[in-house]
């Protein structure tokens, strides 16, 4: 009887319990919990490691500039890529050194006086508004400008702190140089962590991202140069004070679509009118000319050919990244959105979905 039960009785086969991992219900619930736990860990890591992640992304942006410069130089200099990359790096270092020298020797006094000029102009505007019957008091406008200037002061402090800014820039530059010297090495390293079936799509997407970033940054650099030097020279010819400082600020802020143009325009107009009505009207004309050249000639010819981003999307990303990650997130919002757009487009093509 017992032997019969041991050998052939299958009427009492045990079913898996709720604690067995191969139970379908438990396995499905564990997978759901693992997904939510993984998302929570990912969000926590992004928050905790936001600064180094942004430094790496900034290094990739600089890498695209270096690689694009080496490729562009190769059209006129038939030499090895290493030599072309060295020339581009030396040019970048010389430009940064010249900017630091100019900032330290000529722009320090102008920067110290700009806050006072802006406050005086705001006081004049508030007095004019009061005379015209507007209910906003001068103290309200002064409070508003103090809040705006306080925000700009935090931004300036984040950028101009000697240890933080210089060390971050050096880290990004060194990392960018290492990547630019042998970009395929790091690309293959990332692909090595992917399944074999996905590597071809990864290489294709990475190439499209690199091409898009090079075109985007090339257009941005050309726009910065045109706006910065154009503003500087035209304001200097018109006798507008602080022409060098306004030119440098306009060139730097040109890296930020939408927001940069508004901020630089306000500063140019306020400083222009501080020197008189004629200088103020001339400053408005300079701002309109420079923005027209950049907006209707440079951007359509260069940037929009690489990636066409809706202005509202870029502005929203700048607000979000600026609030979450500060000034570095504000500067990198546009490139990050462009890369996400390229990734989604390539993913849609690979999955066979219609490209919208």
C-alpha positions as CSV (number, residue, x, y, z in Angstrom):
1,X,0.0,0.0,0.0
2,X,2.7,2.4,1.0
3,X,4.8,1.3,-1.9
4,X,1.9,1.9,-4.3
5,X,1.6,5.4,-2.9
6,X,5.3,6.1,-3.3
7,X,5.5,4.8,-6.8
8,X,2.4,5.8,-8.7
9,X,-0.1,7.8,-6.6
10,X,-0.2,11.3,-8.2
11,X,-3.5,12.5,-6.7
12,X,-1.8,14.5,-4.0
13,X,0.8,16.5,-6.0
14,X,1.8,19.6,-4.1
15,X,1.2,23.0,-5.8
16,X,3.6,25.9,-5.3
17,X,2.9,28.1,-2.3
18,X,2.6,31.9,-2.2
19,X,6.2,32.2,-1.1
20,X,7.7,30.3,-4.1
21,X,9.4,32.6,-6.6
22,X,8.2,30.5,-9.5
23,X,4.6,31.1,-8.6
24,X,3.1,33.2,-11.4
25,X,1.2,35.5,-9.1
26,X,4.2,36.2,-6.8
27,X,6.6,36.6,-9.8
28,X,4.3,39.2,-11.4
29,X,3.9,41.1,-8.1
30,X,7.7,41.0,-7.5
31,X,8.3,42.4,-11.0
32,X,5.9,45.2,-10.4
33,X,7.5,46.0,-7.1
34,X,11.0,45.8,-8.6
35,X,10.0,48.3,-11.3
36,X,8.6,50.8,-8.8
37,X,11.6,50.3,-6.5
38,X,14.0,50.8,-9.5
39,X,12.2,54.0,-10.5
40,X,12.5,55.3,-6.9
41,X,16.2,54.5,-6.8
42,X,16.7,56.1,-10.2
43,X,15.0,59.3,-9.1
44,X,17.0,59.3,-5.8
45,X,20.3,58.8,-7.7
46,X,19.4,61.6,-10.2
47,X,18.7,64.0,-7.2
48,X,21.8,63.0,-5.3
49,X,24.1,62.8,-8.3
50,X,22.6,65.7,-10.3
51,X,25.8,67.8,-10.2
52,X,28.2,65.1,-11.5
53,X,25.6,64.0,-14.1
54,X,25.4,67.5,-15.4
55,X,29.1,67.8,-15.4
56,X,29.3,64.7,-17.6
57,X,26.6,66.1,-19.9
58,X,28.5,69.4,-20.1
59,X,31.6,67.5,-21.0
60,X,29.7,65.7,-23.8
61,X,28.6,69.1,-25.1
62,X,32.2,70.4,-25.1
63,X,33.2,67.2,-26.8
64,X,30.8,67.8,-29.6
65,X,32.3,71.3,-30.0
66,X,35.9,70.0,-30.1
67,X,35.0,67.2,-32.5
68,X,33.0,69.5,-34.7
69,X,35.9,72.0,-34.8
70,X,38.3,69.2,-35.7
71,X,36.0,68.0,-38.5
72,X,35.5,71.6,-39.8
73,X,39.3,72.3,-39.7
74,X,39.8,69.1,-41.7
75,X,38.1,70.7,-44.7
76,X,41.0,73.2,-45.0
77,X,43.9,71.4,-43.3
78,X,44.7,67.9,-44.7
79,X,46.5,66.8,-41.5
80,X,45.8,64.0,-39.0
81,X,42.8,64.4,-36.7
82,X,45.0,64.5,-33.6
83,X,46.8,67.6,-34.8
84,X,43.5,69.2,-35.8
85,X,42.1,68.5,-32.4
86,X,45.2,69.9,-30.7
87,X,44.8,73.2,-32.7
88,X,41.1,73.4,-31.6
89,X,42.0,72.8,-28.0
90,X,44.7,75.4,-28.0
91,X,42.4,77.9,-29.6
92,X,39.8,77.2,-26.9
93,X,42.3,77.6,-24.1
94,X,43.6,80.9,-25.6
95,X,40.0,82.2,-25.9
96,X,39.2,81.3,-22.3
97,X,42.4,82.9,-21.1
98,X,41.6,86.1,-23.1
99,X,38.1,86.1,-21.6
100,X,39.4,85.8,-18.1
101,X,42.0,88.5,-18.7
102,X,39.3,90.8,-20.2
103,X,36.9,90.1,-17.3
104,X,39.5,90.7,-14.7
105,X,41.1,93.8,-16.2
106,X,38.3,95.7,-17.9
107,X,34.9,94.4,-16.9
108,X,35.2,94.3,-13.1
109,X,34.5,97.9,-12.6
110,X,31.7,98.0,-15.2
111,X,30.0,94.9,-13.6
112,X,30.1,96.6,-10.2
113,X,28.4,99.7,-11.6
114,X,25.7,97.9,-13.6
115,X,23.5,97.1,-10.6
116,X,23.4,100.8,-9.6
117,X,22.5,101.8,-13.2
118,X,19.7,99.3,-13.4
119,X,18.3,100.4,-10.1
120,X,18.4,104.0,-11.2
121,X,16.6,103.2,-14.4
122,X,14.0,101.2,-12.6
123,X,13.4,104.1,-10.3
124,X,12.9,106.4,-13.3
125,X,10.5,104.0,-14.9
126,X,8.5,103.7,-11.7
127,X,8.3,107.5,-11.3
128,X,7.1,107.8,-14.9
129,X,4.5,105.1,-14.3
130,X,3.3,106.9,-11.2
131,X,3.0,110.2,-13.0
132,X,0.9,108.5,-15.7
133,X,-1.6,107.2,-13.0
134,X,-0.5,103.6,-12.7
135,X,-1.1,102.1,-9.3
136,X,2.2,100.3,-9.0
137,X,4.3,102.1,-6.5
138,X,8.0,102.7,-6.8
139,X,8.7,100.4,-3.9
140,X,6.9,97.6,-5.7
141,X,9.1,97.9,-8.7
142,X,12.2,98.2,-6.6
143,X,11.1,95.1,-4.7
144,X,10.7,93.3,-8.0
145,X,14.0,94.3,-9.4
146,X,15.7,93.4,-6.1
147,X,14.2,89.9,-6.4
148,X,15.3,89.6,-10.0
149,X,18.8,90.9,-9.2
150,X,18.9,88.6,-6.2
151,X,18.3,85.7,-8.5
152,X,20.8,86.9,-11.0
153,X,23.2,87.4,-8.1
154,X,22.8,83.7,-7.1
155,X,23.4,82.8,-10.7
156,X,26.5,85.1,-10.9
157,X,27.7,83.6,-7.6
158,X,27.4,80.1,-8.9
159,X,29.3,81.0,-12.0
160,X,31.9,83.4,-10.7
161,X,32.9,81.5,-7.5
162,X,36.6,80.9,-8.2
163,X,36.9,77.4,-6.8
164,X,33.6,76.0,-8.0
165,X,33.5,77.5,-11.5
166,X,37.1,76.9,-12.4
167,X,37.2,73.4,-11.0
168,X,34.0,72.4,-12.8
169,X,35.1,73.9,-16.0
170,X,38.5,72.2,-15.8
171,X,36.8,68.8,-15.0
172,X,34.4,69.2,-18.0
173,X,37.2,70.3,-20.3
174,X,39.6,67.5,-19.3
175,X,36.8,64.9,-19.6
176,X,35.8,66.3,-22.9
177,X,39.4,66.1,-24.2
178,X,39.7,62.5,-23.2
179,X,36.4,61.6,-25.0
180,X,37.2,63.7,-28.1
181,X,40.6,62.0,-28.5
182,X,39.1,58.6,-28.9
183,X,35.3,58.8,-29.1
184,X,34.8,55.4,-30.6
185,X,36.5,53.8,-27.6
186,X,33.9,55.1,-25.2
187,X,31.1,54.4,-27.7
188,X,32.1,50.8,-27.9
189,X,32.4,50.6,-24.2
190,X,28.7,51.6,-23.8
191,X,27.7,49.3,-26.6
192,X,29.5,46.4,-24.9
193,X,26.9,46.6,-22.0
194,X,24.0,46.2,-24.5
195,X,22.8,42.9,-26.1
196,X,24.2,42.1,-29.4
197,X,20.9,42.6,-31.1
198,X,20.7,46.2,-30.0
199,X,24.2,47.4,-30.8
200,X,23.6,48.3,-34.4
201,X,20.7,50.5,-33.4
202,X,22.8,52.0,-30.7
203,X,25.6,53.0,-33.0
204,X,23.1,54.5,-35.5
205,X,21.4,56.5,-32.7
206,X,24.7,57.6,-31.3
207,X,25.9,58.8,-34.7
208,X,22.7,60.8,-35.2
209,X,23.0,62.3,-31.8
210,X,26.6,63.3,-32.3
211,X,25.7,64.9,-35.7
212,X,22.8,66.8,-34.2
213,X,24.9,68.0,-31.3
214,X,27.7,69.2,-33.6
215,X,25.3,71.2,-35.8
216,X,23.4,72.6,-32.8
217,X,26.5,73.7,-31.0
218,X,28.1,75.1,-34.2
219,X,25.0,77.2,-34.7
220,X,25.0,78.3,-31.1
221,X,28.7,79.3,-31.2
222,X,28.2,81.3,-34.4
223,X,25.2,83.0,-32.8
224,X,27.1,83.8,-29.6
225,X,30.0,85.2,-31.6
226,X,27.8,87.3,-33.9
227,X,25.6,88.6,-31.0
228,X,28.6,89.2,-28.6
229,X,31.0,91.0,-31.0
230,X,28.2,92.7,-32.9
231,X,26.7,94.2,-29.8
232,X,30.1,95.2,-28.5
233,X,31.3,96.9,-31.7
234,X,28.0,98.6,-32.5
235,X,27.5,99.9,-28.9
236,X,31.1,101.1,-28.8
237,X,30.6,103.0,-32.1
238,X,27.4,104.6,-30.7
239,X,29.0,105.7,-27.5
240,X,26.9,103.5,-25.2
241,X,28.6,102.9,-21.9
242,X,29.7,99.5,-20.8
243,X,29.9,98.3,-24.4
244,X,32.4,95.6,-23.6
245,X,30.5,94.2,-20.7
246,X,27.2,94.2,-22.6
247,X,28.8,92.5,-25.5
248,X,30.3,89.7,-23.3
249,X,27.0,89.2,-21.5
250,X,25.0,89.2,-24.7
251,X,27.4,86.6,-26.2
252,X,27.2,84.4,-23.1
253,X,23.4,84.7,-22.8
254,X,23.0,83.9,-26.5
255,X,23.7,80.3,-25.5
256,X,20.2,80.4,-23.9
257,X,17.4,80.6,-26.5
258,X,14.5,82.9,-25.6
259,X,15.6,83.7,-22.0
260,X,19.0,85.0,-23.0
261,X,17.7,87.4,-25.6
262,X,15.2,88.9,-23.2
263,X,17.7,89.4,-20.4
264,X,20.4,90.8,-22.6
265,X,17.9,93.1,-24.3
266,X,16.7,94.5,-21.0
267,X,20.2,95.2,-19.8
268,X,21.2,96.9,-23.1
269,X,18.2,99.1,-23.1
270,X,18.5,100.2,-19.5
271,X,22.2,100.9,-19.8
272,X,21.6,102.8,-23.1
273,X,19.0,105.1,-21.7
274,X,21.3,105.8,-18.7
275,X,23.4,107.8,-21.2
276,X,20.5,109.7,-22.6
277,X,17.6,109.4,-25.0
278,X,19.7,109.2,-28.1
279,X,21.9,106.5,-26.7
280,X,18.9,104.6,-25.5
281,X,17.2,104.6,-28.9
282,X,20.4,103.6,-30.5
283,X,20.8,100.7,-28.1
284,X,17.3,99.5,-29.0
285,X,18.2,99.7,-32.7
286,X,21.4,97.7,-32.0
287,X,19.5,95.0,-30.1
288,X,16.9,94.7,-32.9
289,X,19.6,94.4,-35.6
290,X,21.6,91.8,-33.7
291,X,18.6,89.7,-32.8
292,X,17.3,89.9,-36.4
293,X,20.6,88.7,-37.9
294,X,20.8,85.9,-35.4
295,X,17.1,84.9,-35.5
296,X,16.5,85.1,-39.2
297,X,19.9,84.2,-40.7
298,X,22.0,82.1,-38.4
299,X,19.4,80.0,-36.6
300,X,17.4,79.0,-39.7
301,X,20.6,78.2,-41.7
302,X,22.4,76.2,-39.0
303,X,20.5,75.2,-35.9
304,X,17.1,74.3,-37.3
305,X,18.6,72.1,-40.0
306,X,20.0,69.9,-37.1
307,X,17.0,69.9,-34.8
308,X,13.8,71.9,-34.9
309,X,12.6,72.5,-31.3
310,X,9.5,74.3,-30.5
311,X,10.2,77.6,-28.6
312,X,7.7,76.8,-25.9
313,X,9.3,73.3,-25.4
314,X,12.7,74.9,-25.0
315,X,11.5,77.6,-22.7
316,X,9.6,75.0,-20.5
317,X,12.7,72.8,-20.3
318,X,14.8,75.8,-19.3
319,X,12.4,76.7,-16.5
320,X,12.3,73.1,-15.3
321,X,16.0,72.3,-15.5
322,X,16.9,75.7,-14.1
323,X,14.6,75.2,-11.1
324,X,15.9,71.6,-10.5
325,X,19.6,71.9,-11.2
326,X,20.5,75.6,-11.2
327,X,22.5,77.6,-13.7
328,X,24.2,74.5,-15.2
329,X,20.8,72.8,-15.8
330,X,19.6,76.0,-17.4
331,X,22.5,76.1,-19.9
332,X,22.2,72.4,-20.7
333,X,18.4,72.3,-21.1
334,X,18.4,72.9,-24.8
335,X,21.0,70.2,-25.7
336,X,19.4,67.7,-23.4
337,X,16.0,68.2,-25.0
338,X,17.5,67.9,-28.5
339,X,19.1,64.6,-27.6
340,X,15.9,63.3,-26.1
341,X,14.1,64.3,-29.3
342,X,16.7,62.5,-31.5
343,X,16.5,59.4,-29.3
344,X,12.7,59.2,-29.5
345,X,12.7,59.8,-33.3
346,X,15.2,57.0,-33.8
347,X,13.4,54.7,-31.4
348,X,10.2,55.3,-33.3
349,X,11.9,54.5,-36.6
350,X,13.4,51.3,-35.3
351,X,10.1,50.1,-33.9
352,X,8.4,50.7,-37.2
353,X,6.1,53.4,-35.9
354,X,5.2,56.3,-38.3
355,X,7.5,59.3,-37.9
356,X,5.6,62.3,-37.0
